[in-house]
Amino acid sequence: MLYKTLGSSYTFLGLHLAPLLLTILPPQPLVSAFVTVYYQEGQRPLSTSTGTGTADAAAASYTGSAAYNPLMLQAPPPPGPSAMPNAFTIALQSTVPPGASIPQTGGFFGFSIEMSVVNQVLGTNGSIIQVPFLNLMSNIQSRAGRIYIRVGGNTQETAVLVDRTSDGRILEKDLSNVTNPTSTPPLIYTKELLYMLHNISSLVNVRWYLGVPFNDSANFRLGIAEQGQAILGDFLVGLQAGNEPDLYGDHGHRPPTYGPYDYFGEFGVLVNAMNNDGNIPNRGLLIGPSVSTGKWTPEQIWDTGFVDAYSSSLAYLSVEHYPTDNCYAQYGTGTPRDAQSLFPTYLTHTSAQTILAPYLNSTTYAQSKSKRMLMFETNTASCGGFAGISDAFGAALWGVDYALQMAHSNFSGALFHVGGQNVYYNPFTPPPTNQSTFRKWTIGPIYYAALVTAEALGPSNTTQILDLQANNNNVYTPAYAIYEGGTLKRVVVVNFASDLSGGSDLEVSLSLVLGGGGGGGTVQVKYLRADSVAQKGNFTWGGQTFGATFASDGRLEGVESIQSVSCSTSDSQSQSQSGVCTIKVPAPSIALIFLTPDAQTEGKGGVPRAPAGTFATSLVTRTRNTATVDPGVLATSNGHTGMDRVVGSTSEGRVSGALGRAGVGVGGVGGVVALGMGVLGGVVLGLYTKIMD
């Protein structure tokens, strides 16, 4: 047999399967993998609104989910030539100069997923995983080698591991006891959530951060540490201890006097509890202090002796930071903020520099203690971000600049937050569950930023990043040099201006050594583009796109376009020629410039990067009330023809009111459970509740 009994569940070729009736199908050819996705039976939407707004709707009257808000802001006017000279030269060094970052991994740009929404973003359980999510992670894996994802946030703090939930789901929320400005509900969850994470990692190279609940330091609940290590094994790389403890007093989770030394003491209680727990073999996975730099600074934690006292328990040091908040508009707390006024502040290099200035001392301190520093949660603005900023193309430009500035500033990773339907800043958002049979996912600008960053850094884990302070450190035209294995490989140039006239396009002359041993006097350029920084959806990365709202299954659409640019050279006979390459960078856009023949390969030995694995959706799970109409008939029909020949009900157990298709009755497939086999790299993928012909 291909599976074995494991209590009341099953394991199948390394994948944990929920206790369902299994029917083994005949082996299939080695083709792209497939998993059920769009309709998750029994899952209720986060919002009662339909979220069906479109770009041509009146924004003022929009009442749907925030994730699909059609509001478009006015793009800031172009800076003009005096504020942004559009022709300049960058002199590049072929070897790593002083000021470059520590070596970085390709998986630098990761994601933080709020624990309360994993059953919408990741999957229903260990057997039914969201295909678009797998595709999105596969895109990054093919460029960066691996992806780091944190499951946690405010909802991890009160989460309780239970044997089962009342409705059989992997988690339940107590919406009657919400806390925090973001209305955080207490959670209960089962081990099936952890099996789901393990099965995802069996398909794409995702490594996980989890969090130990910190709401009751007198009785730490260590189930997530015990079961996390038992189920995830090496896929678990860290356990957060306290989420934004500097806000505990303000949020009513601790006395108002709660301070850095109080956190220091509670962290020690957790360390002792874990050291005394025989079910936690690896006691060196903790992450802290994860301050938001509100009332506390990281230095106040370092001054307690935190790192020295708990060094053997600490896998990473961490902070969390958002440049501003939109809590007043979302929850009625804090300061009112005007998105249109704030929009220009996201469209300069000053934003990234300002965010990171308070942490430069801490990243240096972390290196002195042989620790890595993580930006454990971030995005455009806390409390969900801003409509028209967080979901517009300008956020993609901002995200790339911010991520590369973090890498340059010696952070070792950054996790951009993912919430539910009620936020604007999501990198990716599944459709509301009640629309998941006919709508696809919405891919936000922050995911495009993740894709660009992954391709810029590559999978070698030897990249070093240097802020070039280009164009006399002009705030509208930041640029970065990327060194791989000690050699210059790529350059990133950002043009924050929004100007379709061409008057703000950049002409950037790169002065460098060409060829790298026979490459010739050319470089390759790939662009992230849109018509405006205010544009929503249909951005392109190398000519490919995830489309507009509700349009994506996680795979890039279109033919990839990479431009070849000829360079002037001083010695046409030389294998390694000095010269100048002039690169056009339209307004607005990002240009990723590959300087050597192997710059688009893995780096070690020039091995080409593996193509992205494709997880094609080949079936659905909803088996009732799924009447279909031929689009060609519908286009020429008045909607009445044939209805006089149909009598029945759409309710289960009644006379069917749905017509059969191609001779197959709807009732003929209800209740079938099957194990579909689609193979990617030798791993069997799917467990489905229905097989469609």
N, C-alpha and C positions, 0 to 999 in steps of 0.2 A: 504494500500500500504506500501511497505517497504522503499520507498524513498519519499522525499518531494521536491518540487521545491524551489530553492534558487536563485532568479534572473535568469540568463541564465545557471546555473549549478545545480547540485543535491547533496544532502547528502544521504548516504545509510548506515544505522547502524553505524553512526559516521564517515564514510569515505566520503571525498569530491570527487565527480565524475565530470569529464569534461562533457560538453554538448554533449552527444552522444545518438543515438537511443538505448533504452534499451529493451531487450527481457528477461523476467524473465524465467529462466529455472526451471524445477522441483527440489525440494530440493534433495541434495545429502547426502550420509551417512557421519557421522562424521569421516573424514579422514584427512590426512595431507593436508595443504593448498597449493594452487597453484596460480601463477600469471604469466602473459605473460612477457617474457623477451628479448629473444635474438635479434630479429630484431626490431629496433625502426624506424618506418616509417618516412621518411623525415629528419632523422638526418644525417648530413654529418660527415665524419671522420675528426679528427683533423689534420691528415697528409695524403698526397696523396700517400705515400708509403704503401705497403701492410703489412709490418711488419711480414713477414712469415719466418724470419730466424730461423734456427735450430741449435742445439748444434754442429753439425758436419760441419757447414758452416765455410768458412774461415772468421774469424772475421775482417780481414783487408779489405775485400771486402763487408762487410755487409752495406747495405744502407737503411734498414728498420727502423721502429720506435724504439726509445731508449728502450722502455719498454720490448722489446723482443730481445735485443742484445745478441748474443750467446757468446761474449767474456768471456773467463775464464782466470783469472790470475793464476800465480804460487802460491801455498800455501807456506807460510813461513816455513822454516825447524823447526822441533821440538826444543824447547829451550834446552833440555838436562837436566840430573838430577841435575847438579850444579846450573842451573838457575831456575829449577822447580822440587824440590823434589816431588816425586809422591806417597809417603806414609806419612800421617800425621794424627794427632788426633785433633778433635775439642771438647772442653769441653763446654757443653750446660747447661744453667740454665732453670729450668722449669717455672719460673716466669719472668716477664719483668724486665730486668736489666737497669741500667742507660745507657743512650746513644741511646736507642731505639727511633724510630720516634713517632710523633703524630699519633693518630688513622687515618687509611686510608680507603677509600672506595674500593670496588671490582672493580669499574669502573675507577680506576686510569689511566689505559692505554687507551686513546681514540684516535680519529682521527681528523685531520684538512683537510677538503676537499676544494680545490680551487673552488671558486664560479663559475668560468667559465666552470667547467666540471661536475657540478651536474647532467646535463641532460644526461650524459653518465654513470656516476657512480651510481646515485640513481634511475633514471627513466625518462621517457619521460614527464610525468605530474602526477597529483594526482591520475590518474586511472591506469596507466601502470608503475609499479614499478619493478626494477630489482630483479628478484628472487635470483640470486647468492648473491647479497648484503644482502638481508633479511636473507639468510642462514648464511652468515658470521657473521652478528650481532647476530643472534640467538645462534650461537656457544658460543659467548662471554657472552650473557645474561645468558645462562644456568650455566655458571661458576661464573660470577661476579655480576649478578643481574640486572645491567643496563650498558649502554654505553653512553659516552659523545662524541658528534661530533660538531665540529665547521664548519660552512659553511662561507667561507670568503677568507682571504688572500689579496694579492695585488689587486685583481679584485673587492673586496668589496668597495674600496675607491672611485671609480667612478661610482658605480652601481646606476641606476636610476629605480625606480618602475614606471611602466606605466600600463595603462588599458589593452592594447593589443600590441602584436608585429605584424609586417607586414606579417609574415609567420605563425602566430598562435602558435609558440613555446613558451616555458616558459621563454627562454632568447635568446638574440641575442648579438653577439660580433661585435664591430667596429674594424676590423683588420687593418684599414687604419690609426688608431691613437694610435698605441701601445706605451707604455712607460716602464720605468724601465729597468734594465739589462735583466730581464726575459721576455721582450716583452709583457707586460701586456695589454690586450685590454680593452677599456671601455665596460661596459655592460648595457643593459636594460633588465628588467625582469618583470614578472607579478605576481599577487598574487597566481597563480597556483603553483609556486615554493614553496610557504609556505604551501599550501594545501598538496602538495606532502610530505613535511616534517611531517606534522600532521598525514597523513595516514600511513607513515612508523612507527611513534610512536604508532599508534593504533595496530600495528602488533608485533613490538619488542620494548623493553623498552629503546628507544633512547631519550636522552635529548640534546637540541640544544643550541649552542652559535652562534649568528649572529653578524654582525658588522654595525655600523652607518657610512655611507660614511663621510670621513674626509677631502676630497679634497677642500671643499668650506666652511670654518668655518664662513664666513659671512652669509651664507644661508644654514644652516644644513638641509639636506633632512631626515626627520624623519619618512618617510613612512614605513621603515622596522621595526622601533620600534612600530609604531601604529598598523600596520597589523600583525607584528610578535606576539604581545601580544594578539590581537583579535583572531587570527587563531590558534596559538600554545598553548595559555594558559600556564599551568604549565609545558608544555614540553619545553618552552623557559626559560633557566636558566641564560643567560648572554648576554650582548651587548657590543662588543668591541668598544672602542673609540680611534681610531688611530692605524694603523698597522705599526710598526717599525718607529715611528716618528723621531728617531735619524738619519734615512737615508733620510728624506724628502729633506734636503738641497742638498745632493749629487745627488739625483735623479731628481732634478729640480722641485719638488713639493712645495718648499718654498725657500725663499732667502737663500744663503749660510750661513748667520749668524743665522739662526733659531736655538734656543737653548731650554734647559729645561724650562725656565720661559715662553717662547713663547707657548710651549705645555700646561703648567699649565694654562695660560690665555685662550687658545682656549678650553680646557676641561671645564673651567668654563662657557664659552659661551654656550657650549652644555648642561651643567647641567641646566642653566637658561632656555634654549629653551624647554627642556623636562619638566621642572617644570611648564611652562606656556602652555603646550599642554594638553588639556583636554582629548585627545584620547590616552594618555599614562598613564594608571592607576598606574603601578608600576615603580617608578622613581629610584629604588635602584638596577638596574641590570647592571650597567656599569662596564667595565673591562678595566684596564689600569695599567701602561703606555705602555706595550708591546714593550719595547725597545729591540733592537737586541744586545745591549752592543757593539755597534760599536764605534761611537764618544762619546756616553754618557754611563755612568754607571747608574744602578738603584738608587744608592745613590744620584746622582745629582738630580733625580726627588724627592726622599724623602726629600732632603734638601730644596725644595721649599715650603714645608708644604702641599704637594699634598694630602696625606692621611688624615690628620686632616681636611683640608678645605673641602674635598668632601666625607668624610666618609659615610654619609647617602646615597650617590649615588653609592658607590662602592660595588659591590658584590664580586669581586676578584681583587687581584693584579696580574700582569702578566709580563712575559718576553718572548722573543723568542730567540732561539739560535741554530745554526748549528756549528759543530766542525770545519768545513772548507767549502770551496766552489769549484765548478767546473765551474765557470762562464766563464773563458777564453775559455775552450773547447766548451762550449755551445753557448756563445754569443760574444766571442772575447774581453771581458773586464776582468780586474783583472790580477792575477798572474797565469801563466801556472803551472799545477800540474801533477805529474806522479802518476797514480793510483797504479802501482805495488810497488812503493816506499812507498806510504801511507798505503797500505794494512796492514802491521804488526802493525801500530799504532792503528788500530781498534780492535786488538786482544789481548788487555791487559786491566786490571782493571784501569790502569792509564788514559785511555781515558775518562771514566765516571767521575773519580775524578777531572781531569783537567777541563772538561766542567763545573762542578758544583762548583768548588772552588770560582769563583767570586760571587756566589749567596748565599753562606751560611750566610753571614751577613743579606741579604735581607729576607731570610726565617725566621730568628730569629726576625727581625724587624716586619715582617707581623704578627707573633704570638703576639708580644707586642701590636699590634693594633687590635687584634682579627679579623684579615683578613686571608684568604687563598691565597696561592701563586700558580699560574699555570705556567707551561711551555707551552705557548699557541701555539707554532709552533716549530717543530724540526724534524730532520731526520739525515741521515748520512752526507749529505753535501748540501748546498744550490745550486741553479741553477740546480737541477735535480739529484744530486748525481753522482756516478762513476759507469761505467760499470765494472763488475767484483768484486766490493766491495758492493755496495748498493743492488745488486740483488743476492748475494751469501750467503751461509750458515753462514759465519762469521758475517754477519750483524744481523742474528737472535741471535747469542750469544751476540753480542754487544748490541742489543736492549734490551734483558732481563737484562743484567748487568746495563745498563744505566737507565732503568726504575726503577729497584729496588734501585739503588743508589739515584735517585731522591726522591723516597718514603722515604728512610732512611734519606735524607737531608731535609725532611719536606716540599717539594713541596706537593700540594694536588691533582695534576693531571698533565698529560703530553699528548699532542696531536701530533701525528706523521702525517706528511703532506702527502696528496694524490694529485697528479697532473694528467696530461693527458698522452697520449701515448708517449710524448717526454721526459719523465723522467725515471730514473733508479730505484728510491727508493720506488716506490709505494708498499704499503702493499697488494693491490689488484688492478688489471687492467682488465676492460672489453675488449673484442676483438675490433679491428677496426670495425666500424659500417658496412662497406661493406663486412665484413666477419662474421657477427654475426649470420648468419643462419647456419654456419657449424663449428664455433669455439667456445670454452668456455672461461672462465676467467683464468687469470694467477695470482696465489697467491704467493706473494713475502715473503721473510724471515721476514720482519717486522711484517706481520700478524701472523706468527708463534710465534714471540716474544710476541705479544699481547695476544695470546691464553695461552701461558705458564704463563705470568704474571697474567692474570685473574684467572687461576686455583691456582696459588700460593697464591694470596691474598684472594680469596673466596668472597662470597656475604654478609658476616656478617656486614661489615662496621666498624669492631672493630680491624682490624689487625694493628699491629705495627711491623716495620721492623728494623732489626739490622744488620749492616755490621759486620761480625764476624772477619774480618781481619785474615782470615784463612791462615794456612801454613806460619806463620810469615809474614802475609800481602803480600804474593806472588802475583805478578800482573797477573799471568797466571791462578790462581785458586781461584777466589773470591767465597765467600759463604755468605749466608744470613740466619738468623733465623727469622721465622715469628710467631708472637704471636697473638692469637685470643682470645678476651675476657680475656686477662691477662695471658693466658696459652700458652706454647710452643706447636705449632701444626705441623709446617712444616719447612724444611730446603731446600735451593736451593744451589747447587754446580755447578760451571761453569768450564769446562776444555777447555781453548782456544787453546791448542796445536792441531796440525793437524798431525796425525801419525797413519797409519793403522797397523803398526807392533805390536802394543800393548805395546811398550816400554814407551809410555807416558800416559798410562792409570793411573788413580788415584786410590789409595786405601785409602779411607777416613774413619777413625774410629770415629764414633760419640759416645761420652761418655755422657749418659743421663739417665733420669728416664724413664723406659719403662712402657707400659701398660695403664697408665692413668685410673686405676680402672678396671682392668680385661682384658686388651687387649692382654696379653701374650708377649713373647719375640720376636716379629717380627715387621718389618716395611714394608711399601709398597713403591716402587720406580717406577717413570715414567720418561722416557728419551725422550729428543729432540735430534735427531741423524741425521748425514750424514757421508759420507765417508771422506769428506774433507771440510775445511773451504771455499774452492774455488768452491764447488759444487753448481750447479744451479738446483733448482727444486727437486722434489721427496724426500724432507726432511720428516722425520717421527716424530710425536709426539705420544708417547705411541703406536708405531707400525702403526699408521694411517697417511694418507698423503692426500694432495690436488693435488698431481701429478706434472707434468711438465708444460711447457708453453702451454696455450690454453687448459687445461685439466680439469678444475674444474667448478662445479656448486655451489660451496660454501659449500659443505658437505664433511666431512672427509670420506675417503674411507679406507676399511680394518677393521680388528678386533682389538679392543683396547687391548694393552698388558701392564700390570702392574706387576712388579716383586715383589715377596715376599722374604724378606731377614730375616733370623733367626739371633738373637742376643745372645751373651753370657750374662748370668745373674749371679748376686751374690747370689740370693735367689729365688729358683724356687717355694717356697711356698707363696711368697708375691704377693699380688694383684698389688702392685706398685713396680716394680723391678728396681734396678740400674743395668746398664750393658753397653756393648759396641756393637754397630752395625757397621760392616765394609761394606762400600758401594763402589762398583766399579763405576767409572765415566770414560767411554772411551774417547779417544782423536779422534775427538772433540765431545763434547756433553754437555748437561745440564741435571742434575739429580734433580728431584723434589721428596723429601722424605717425606712421610706422616707418622708422628710419633705416632699417636693415632688412635683408631678405628673410631672416628668421624671426622678425619682430611679431609676426602673426602666428608663430608656432610656439610650441611649448617651451622653447628656450634651451633645454638640455638636449644637445644633439640634433636640434632642428626638427624634432618629431612633430608632425602636424597635430594640432588640437583635434580631439575627437568631436565629431558632429553631435549636436544636441539629440538626446533620445526623445522620441516622440511617443506620447501616450494618447492614442487616438480614441475618442469616445465612439464606441460602436453600438451601444445599447443604452436603454433607460431603465429606471426602476419603477416608475409609476405604471400601474397595470389597470387603472380604472379611469373613466371619464377622459379618455385621450383620443377623441374623435379627430380624424385627419381629413383634409380636403385638398384635392389636387390644385396647386396654385394656378394652373392654366385655366381650370374650370372656374375657380373663384373669381378670376380677373374679368370674366365675361358673363358672370351670373348675377341675377338680381336677388339671389339669396333665398328664393322660394322653391325653385324647381326640385322636384323629387320629394319634398317634405310630406306630401300627401300619402306617400307610400311607406312612411315610417311611423310606427306606433310603439311607444315603450317608455322606459324610464332610464335615467342615468344613475340611479341609485343601485348600489351593490345588492344582488339578490333579487332584483326586479327584472322585468323583461328588458332586454338590452335595447337602448335607443341609439347605439353606435353601430354604424355599418361596418361589416368586415372589409378587410383590404387584401387584395390578391388571394381571396379564398380562405383567409385565416380569420376566424372569429376572435373577438377580443377575449371572450370567456375561455377560449381554448388555451391560453397561456398563463392565466392568473394563478398565483400561488406557486409557480415553479421556482425552485432554487437551484442554481447550477454554478459550477466552477469553471469559468472561462479561462482559457490558456492563451496568453499572448506573451511572447518571450522577448525580454530585453536583457542582453548580457547574461543569459542563462537563468534569470529569475522569473518565476511564474507570478503573475500579477493579480488577476481579478477574481473577486467573488461577487456574484450578481444575484439579484432577485428576479430577473426576467431576461430571457434571451429573445431578441427580435430577429425575424427572418431577414 
